[in-house]
Amino acid sequence: MILYGLKNCDTCRKALKSLPQAELRDVRKDGVPDAVLAAALEKFGDALLNTRSTTWRGLDEGQRQAAPIELVKAHPALMKRPLIDVNNTLFLGWNNAVEADIKASL
């Protein structure tokens, strides 16, 4: 199980606490593999982008028009977190429903 997120993100920390077997991959330092990013974009669409983030607000309108995959590659903190890969099944975000779905799939 791989959790793509940020080591300083409170939501990622909560997820890691509930999923001790997960390995954190810091998206700023390690990035997200292209295949995983493409699969996540196909599954979650524009929900993959965190448009409420400080990073998003710092982009000008022209930058915001770029393809979501290019935005996440250029600005990893724009990705909604965490993105969790459990045996090639992807989950996005962290709440009770996501936690239950992940634990049910184990």
Secondary structure, DSSP 8 states (H G I E B T S, - for coil): -EEEE-TT-HHHHHHHHH-TT-EEEETTTT---HHHHHHHHHHHGGGGB-TTSHHHHTS-HHHHTS-HHHHHHH-GGGB-S-EEEETTEEEES-SHHHHHHHHHH-
